[in-house]
Amino acid sequence: MNLDDVLDENGCKFATVAMADTNGALRGQMVSRRSLAGILRHGMGMAPVTLALDPTDQILHVPGVTDDTADFHDDPLIVDPSSLRRIPWAKPGHDLLFLSTYGGATSALCPRSILRRTLARAADAGFTLKYGMELEYTLFDETPESARAKGYRGLKTATLHQSHDLVLYQAMQSEWYEAVAAMAEPLRIDIAKMHEEIGGGFMEACVAAGEGLEPADQLVLLKTFLRGLALRQGRSITYMPRWSEEADSQSIHVHVSLKDARGVPVFHDPDQPHGISRTFRHFIGGLQKHLADMTLVFLPTVNAYRRFAPGTFAPPGLTWGYENRTTALRVVGHDAGSLRVENRLPGSDTNPYLTVAATLAAGIAGILDKVEPDAPILGNGYGQPPTRDFHRQMPQAIAALRGSDFARDWLGDAFVTAFAASRESQFDQFRAKVPDVELMRYFDLG
């Protein structure tokens, strides 16, 4: 069935054309069937400034996009017809959703375009990526208005206690889980599992492993529509990596493996310890060597760095180990079909496309350069000083990305310049604020 037939069968009157911004949020417009015909041929105009917005539309500094030289022109969004989905709560005729990618010069800044180019470069090197993604979030029995009225303190989480995999809470919240599953079906989100995590209202939803843009597309959709589902129920969700001093850190974990040009998995060698092939070792070596340069991609907000406060279950450094959750790079699996590495560094507010692109770039470079990893961590990694580390402060992460020849080679000069500038702008905005905790500690007697 061709696309016109799909539109006719749906009785399409309006469709949504959306793109993922730098934060991983979907932005777009509802367009009429008549307008859609032209958009499918020529694209839909949208200003590049969309990629310079923080979640609440604070405009960040990006050279040539938001500075004094900017003309705030439109570049075309190129619709991907294969991405067609249905919005779960919209009526037929109004429920079609297309994902799109920036064309023109803005393609260099577009997260979905960057992942597409990175996947193509890996394919040129003879490798196909297979990956899945885990999303952690916290669900509140609060509306956004009630949370704000409370100053985001003393909020009522969906469950009271820490409850990792507690079936009691999963059964108690069965209506939520069932609603998520029903929501995912028309959106073509392949949810592999859902469960309770290590805090009140703290949950995880996992997108099944796949290839190409698809798993990242699905996670972007999942983040958007999970929040939409909560809002429709008079509730709210946060993806802040650390929303409270009492809460543990929230992440997006990425599980990756590779196949060769024939479709044969390349990470497994039954003659090696734990079945880890030389190619897999070099992939891990590349992650250890290059992820620090791209810390800012994995930790893109001021809040992201609070994830690593003492006592949280966040990675202690760029260490690796076999089935070891106290490392940043956890090797998982036991045979050719399951052996993979889990990148545990990204926060839950990271952009899925950029996270996957940066992880893949580092690993492929390790294979091409035959980079040997450090010795694996045995036992608890929190008690062992890491031999390699990521950047623990946002200014250092900004400087590292800006000065990285590796990041500029793989992610592009234009993206590195723009992203570093936008994050520096965000950091400067927050640096000018006086937090409540400083007033409480220093106002009277400081």
HELIX and SHEET records of a PDB file:
HELIX    1   1 LEU A    3  ASN A   10  1                                   8    
HELIX    2   2 ARG A   33  HIS A   42  1                                  10    
HELIX    3   3 PRO A   48  ALA A   52  5                                   5    
HELIX    4   4 GLY A  104  LEU A  109  5                                   6    
HELIX    5   5 PRO A  111  ASP A  124  1                                  14    
HELIX    6   6 PRO A  144  ALA A  149  1                                   6    
HELIX    7   7 VAL A  167  MET A  172  1                                   6    
HELIX    8   8 SER A  174  ALA A  184  1                                  11    
HELIX    9   9 GLU A  214  ARG A  232  1                                  19    
HELIX   10  10 PRO A  273  GLY A  275  5                                   3    
HELIX   11  11 ARG A  278  HIS A  290  1                                  13    
HELIX   12  12 LEU A  291  MET A  294  5                                   4    
HELIX   13  13 THR A  295  PHE A  298  1                                   4    
HELIX   14  14 ASN A  303  PHE A  308  5                                   6    
HELIX   15  15 PRO A  352  ASP A  369  1                                  18    
HELIX   16  16 GLY A  381  GLY A  383  5                                   3    
HELIX   17  17 MET A  394  ARG A  402  1                                   9    
HELIX   18  18 ASP A  405  LEU A  411  1                                   7    
HELIX   19  19 ASP A  413  ARG A  431  1                                  19    
HELIX   20  20 ASP A  436  TYR A  442  1                                   7    
SHEET    1   A 5 LEU A  26  SER A  32  0                                        
SHEET    2   A 5 PHE A  14  ALA A  20 -1                                        
SHEET    3   A 5 LEU A  96  TYR A 102  1                                        
SHEET    4   A 5 ASP A  75  ARG A  86 -1                                        
SHEET    5   A 5 MET A  44  MET A  46 -1                                        
SHEET    1   B 4 ILE A 191  GLU A 196  0                                        
SHEET    2   B 4 PHE A 202  GLU A 211 -1                                        
SHEET    3   B 4 PHE A 127  PHE A 140 -1                                        
SHEET    4   B 4 SER A 236  THR A 238 -1                                        
SHEET    1   C 7 ILE A 191  GLU A 196  0                                        
SHEET    2   C 7 PHE A 202  GLU A 211 -1                                        
SHEET    3   C 7 PHE A 127  PHE A 140 -1                                        
SHEET    4   C 7 ILE A 252  ASP A 260 -1                                        
SHEET    5   C 7 ARG A 340  ASN A 343 -1                                        
SHEET    6   C 7 LEU A 329  VAL A 332 -1                                        
SHEET    7   C 7 TRP A 320  TYR A 322  1                                        
END                                                                             
